[in-house]
Amino acid sequence: MKLDIQAFSRKAVPLGVLGLKITQNGEELAYQLWDDECRRNVYSASKSFTSCAVGMAVKEGLLSLNERLVDAFAEDMPDKISENLAKATVEDLLTMCLGQGRAYLMGEQRPRYREKDWVKMTLGLPFVHEPGSHFLYSNVGPYLAGILVQRRAGCDLVSYLMPRLFEPLDILRPTWECDPLGCTFGAGGLLLTLSELHSFGLLYLNEGKWNGRQLFPADWVFKSSVSHTGFDYGYLFWLGEEHSYRADGKYSQLSIVLPRKQAVITVVAECREGEALKRAIFDELYPQL
């Protein structure tokens, strides 16, 4: 069975969609390109890959979600540690409820920083809220989460994920943005094709299993795809309508997992109207599943 994507195309092409892939119950229902399928920056969809790395590191005993940041980053702490910073844990790095009052390390900010050590820089910023109490979309949490995995594993994030994720999914070594000290920037800057991003969504739909091999525990998929703080966000995945969750990058790089439909819808785009594109997905494609 193939989906009728004509109505979706009429809405999505003017919005800048470049590619679409849909799989349900293991069957490919749609695969349409409006441009070459090359590797593109998936922006903040990279965060979901960092979440995956954290889950693998937890499984391997390299770190714990309950670790306090003052212990995990003891050498990077400011001279004066606030009460809120003292309470922050590794889990708070994944939920966008870290407690800082402003977003940092965002795309337009990074080229302007004169500091090269972004770990010390971000930990020295004000923690104005109790961790877990206020949602603020920022790159600090996922960046620090990625740094911690790299430090504990003794290699960059791409090298860590090659045998554990990328090679099993048949993804050749990808390019991923780095910070000024050469560490992988886990909050963004990963380059993937439409099909590579789609495979990642399918891995989560399959609860971490790929070709009969469990790449990470199924319970990490559950933990990543539910809210821990009351906000529509899991562990570096957005939560959405129809009980969906998604890897979501700027300009609508989306892999939407729909467990109740046993389906994944992935798009890559150059879209400045992301809500309109998601609306087209759920109005024109979802009802056919």
C-alpha positions as CSV (number, residue, x, y, z in Angstrom):
1,M,0.0,0.0,0.0
2,K,1.2,3.5,-0.9
3,L,-0.1,6.7,0.7
4,D,-1.6,9.4,-1.4
5,I,0.7,12.4,-0.8
6,Q,-0.7,14.8,-3.3
7,A,-2.7,16.9,-0.8
8,F,0.3,16.9,1.5
9,S,2.6,18.0,-1.4
10,R,0.3,20.9,-2.3
11,K,0.7,22.2,1.2
12,A,4.2,21.2,2.0
13,V,6.1,22.0,-1.2
14,P,5.5,25.8,-0.9
15,L,6.6,25.5,2.7
16,G,10.0,24.2,1.7
17,V,9.8,20.4,2.2
18,L,12.7,18.6,0.5
19,G,12.0,14.9,1.3
20,L,9.4,12.6,2.9
21,K,9.6,9.0,4.1
22,I,6.9,7.0,5.9
23,T,7.1,3.5,7.2
24,Q,4.3,1.6,9.0
25,N,4.5,-2.0,10.3
26,G,7.8,-2.4,8.5
27,E,6.4,-1.4,5.1
28,E,7.5,1.7,3.3
29,L,4.4,3.6,2.4
30,A,5.9,6.8,1.0
31,Y,9.3,8.0,-0.2
32,Q,9.3,11.2,-2.1
33,L,12.2,13.6,-2.8
34,W,11.8,17.2,-4.0
35,D,15.6,17.7,-4.0
36,D,18.7,15.5,-3.9
37,E,19.0,13.2,-0.9
38,C,22.2,14.5,0.5
39,R,23.4,14.9,4.0
40,R,22.0,18.0,5.6
41,N,22.3,19.7,9.0
42,V,19.5,18.2,11.1
43,Y,20.1,21.0,13.7
44,S,18.4,20.1,17.0
45,A,17.4,16.7,15.9
46,S,21.0,16.0,16.9
47,K,19.9,16.3,20.5
48,S,17.9,13.1,20.2
49,F,21.1,11.3,19.1
50,T,22.8,12.7,22.2
51,S,19.9,11.4,24.3
52,C,20.5,7.9,22.7
53,A,24.2,8.1,23.6
54,V,23.3,9.0,27.2
55,G,21.0,6.0,27.4
56,M,23.8,3.7,26.1
57,A,26.3,5.2,28.6
58,V,23.8,4.6,31.4
59,K,23.5,1.0,30.3
60,E,27.2,0.6,30.3
61,G,27.6,2.1,33.8
62,L,29.6,5.1,32.6
63,L,27.2,7.6,34.2
64,S,24.0,7.9,36.2
65,L,21.1,10.2,35.7
66,N,21.1,10.9,39.5
67,E,24.7,12.3,39.5
68,R,24.9,15.9,40.6
69,L,26.6,18.2,38.2
70,V,28.8,19.5,40.9
71,D,30.3,15.9,41.1
72,A,30.2,15.1,37.3
73,F,31.8,18.4,36.4
74,A,33.8,19.0,39.6
75,E,36.8,20.6,37.9
76,D,34.6,23.0,35.9
77,M,32.5,24.5,38.6
78,P,32.6,28.3,39.4
79,D,34.1,29.5,42.6
80,K,30.7,30.1,44.1
81,I,28.2,27.4,43.6
82,S,24.5,28.5,43.9
83,E,21.9,26.4,45.7
84,N,20.2,25.7,42.4
85,L,23.4,24.6,40.6
86,A,24.1,22.3,43.6
87,K,20.8,20.6,43.1
88,A,21.1,20.0,39.3
89,T,21.6,16.5,38.1
90,V,22.5,14.7,34.8
91,E,18.8,14.1,34.3
92,D,18.2,17.9,34.3
93,L,20.5,18.1,31.3
94,L,18.0,16.1,29.2
95,T,14.6,17.8,30.1
96,M,15.2,21.5,29.2
97,C,14.5,22.3,32.9
98,L,18.1,22.9,34.0
99,G,17.2,26.1,35.8
100,Q,19.1,28.8,33.8
101,G,17.1,31.9,33.0
102,R,18.2,32.4,29.4
103,A,19.0,30.2,26.4
104,Y,22.7,29.8,25.7
105,L,24.9,28.2,23.0
106,M,22.2,28.8,20.4
107,G,23.2,28.9,16.7
108,E,23.5,32.7,16.3
109,Q,25.4,33.0,19.6
110,R,28.1,30.4,19.2
111,P,30.2,32.2,16.6
112,R,30.4,35.3,18.8
113,Y,31.7,33.7,22.0
114,R,35.3,34.6,22.8
115,E,35.5,31.9,25.5
116,K,36.8,28.6,24.2
117,D,35.9,26.4,27.2
118,W,32.1,26.2,26.9
119,V,31.8,23.8,29.8
120,K,33.2,26.2,32.3
121,M,31.4,29.1,30.6
122,T,28.0,27.6,30.8
123,L,28.3,26.2,34.3
124,G,29.3,29.7,35.4
125,L,26.1,31.2,34.1
126,P,23.3,32.0,36.6
127,F,21.0,29.1,37.7
128,V,18.0,31.3,38.6
129,H,15.4,28.5,39.0
130,E,15.3,25.2,40.9
131,P,16.1,22.5,38.4
132,G,12.9,20.7,37.1
133,S,10.6,23.7,37.8
134,H,10.9,25.8,34.6
135,F,11.0,24.8,31.0
136,L,13.5,26.7,28.9
137,Y,14.7,25.5,25.5
138,S,18.4,25.9,25.5
139,N,21.5,24.1,24.1
140,V,23.4,24.0,27.4
141,G,21.8,20.8,28.7
142,P,22.3,18.6,25.7
143,Y,25.8,20.0,25.1
144,L,26.9,19.2,28.7
145,A,25.2,15.7,28.4
146,G,27.2,15.0,25.3
147,I,30.4,16.3,26.9
148,L,29.9,14.0,29.9
149,V,29.5,10.9,27.6
150,Q,32.6,11.9,25.7
151,R,34.7,12.3,28.9
152,R,33.5,9.0,30.4
153,A,33.9,7.1,27.2
154,G,37.3,8.6,26.4
155,C,36.4,9.5,22.8
156,D,34.3,11.9,20.7
157,L,30.5,11.4,20.4
158,V,30.7,10.2,16.8
159,S,33.4,7.6,17.7
160,Y,31.3,6.4,20.7
161,L,28.2,6.0,18.5
162,M,29.8,4.4,15.5
163,P,29.8,0.7,16.8
164,R,26.8,1.2,19.0
165,L,24.4,3.1,16.7
166,F,25.7,4.3,13.3
167,E,27.2,1.1,12.0
168,P,24.2,-1.1,13.0
169,L,22.0,1.4,11.2
170,D,24.3,1.3,8.2
171,I,25.2,5.0,8.6
172,L,28.7,5.8,7.3
173,R,30.7,8.0,9.8
174,P,28.8,11.3,9.8
175,T,30.1,14.8,10.3
176,W,29.1,16.5,13.6
177,E,29.8,20.1,14.7
178,C,32.5,20.5,17.4
179,D,33.1,23.1,20.1
180,P,36.2,25.3,20.1
181,L,38.2,22.6,22.0
182,G,37.3,19.9,19.5
183,C,34.5,18.1,21.4
184,T,31.4,17.0,19.7
185,F,28.6,19.6,20.1
186,G,25.8,17.3,21.2
187,A,23.1,20.0,20.9
188,G,23.2,20.4,17.1
189,G,25.2,20.2,13.9
190,L,24.9,16.6,13.0
191,L,24.7,15.9,9.2
192,L,22.4,13.1,8.0
193,T,20.3,12.1,5.0
194,L,16.6,11.8,5.0
195,S,16.9,8.0,5.1
196,E,19.5,8.0,7.9
197,L,17.3,10.2,10.1
198,H,14.3,7.9,9.3
199,S,16.3,4.8,10.4
200,F,16.9,6.5,13.7
201,G,13.1,7.0,14.1
202,L,12.5,3.4,13.2
203,L,15.0,2.3,15.8
204,Y,13.0,4.1,18.5
205,L,9.7,2.7,17.1
206,N,11.2,-0.7,17.5
207,E,12.1,0.1,21.1
208,G,15.9,0.1,20.5
209,K,16.1,-3.2,18.5
210,W,17.6,-3.3,15.1
211,N,17.9,-6.5,13.0
212,G,17.4,-8.6,16.1
213,R,20.0,-6.8,18.1
214,Q,19.0,-4.7,21.1
215,L,21.2,-1.5,20.8
216,F,20.0,0.0,24.0
217,P,17.3,-0.9,26.6
218,A,13.7,-0.6,25.6
219,D,12.9,1.2,28.8
220,W,15.2,4.1,27.7
221,V,12.8,4.6,24.7
222,F,9.9,4.9,27.2
223,K,11.8,7.3,29.5
224,S,12.8,9.4,26.5
225,S,9.3,9.7,25.1
226,V,7.4,10.7,28.2
227,S,7.4,14.0,30.2
228,H,9.3,14.0,33.5
229,T,8.6,17.6,34.4
230,G,5.0,18.3,33.2
231,F,6.2,19.9,30.0
232,D,5.8,18.5,26.5
233,Y,9.3,17.3,26.4
234,G,11.0,13.9,27.2
235,Y,14.7,13.3,27.2
236,L,15.7,15.5,24.3
237,F,12.6,14.5,22.3
238,W,9.6,16.7,21.7
239,L,6.2,15.2,22.6
240,G,3.4,15.8,20.2
241,E,-0.2,15.1,19.2
242,E,-1.6,11.6,18.8
243,H,0.8,10.3,21.4
244,S,3.7,11.0,19.1
245,Y,7.3,12.0,19.9
246,R,9.9,13.3,17.6
247,A,13.5,14.3,16.9
248,D,13.0,17.9,15.8
249,G,15.5,20.2,14.1
250,K,15.4,23.8,12.9
251,Y,13.7,24.4,9.6
252,S,11.7,21.2,10.1
253,Q,14.1,18.3,10.2
254,L,11.6,15.8,11.7
255,S,11.4,12.2,12.5
256,I,8.0,11.6,14.1
257,V,7.5,8.3,15.9
258,L,3.8,7.2,16.2
259,P,3.8,4.1,18.5
260,R,0.0,3.6,18.3
261,K,0.1,3.5,14.6
262,Q,3.4,1.5,14.5
263,A,4.7,4.2,12.1
264,V,7.4,6.8,11.5
265,I,7.1,9.9,9.4
266,T,10.3,11.7,8.5
267,V,10.8,14.9,6.6
268,V,13.7,17.1,5.8
269,A,13.0,20.7,4.8
270,E,14.1,24.3,4.5
271,C,10.9,25.5,6.1
272,R,10.4,28.7,8.1
273,E,6.8,27.8,9.0
274,G,7.3,24.6,11.0
275,E,3.9,24.6,12.6
276,A,2.2,24.7,9.2
277,L,4.3,21.8,8.0
278,K,3.5,19.7,11.0
279,R,-0.2,20.6,10.5
280,A,0.1,19.3,6.9
281,I,1.6,16.1,8.2
282,F,-1.2,15.4,10.7
283,D,-4.0,16.6,8.5
284,E,-3.0,14.9,5.2
285,L,-0.8,12.0,6.1
286,Y,-1.6,10.8,9.6
287,P,-5.3,10.0,8.8
288,Q,-4.2,7.5,6.1
289,L,-2.3,5.4,8.6
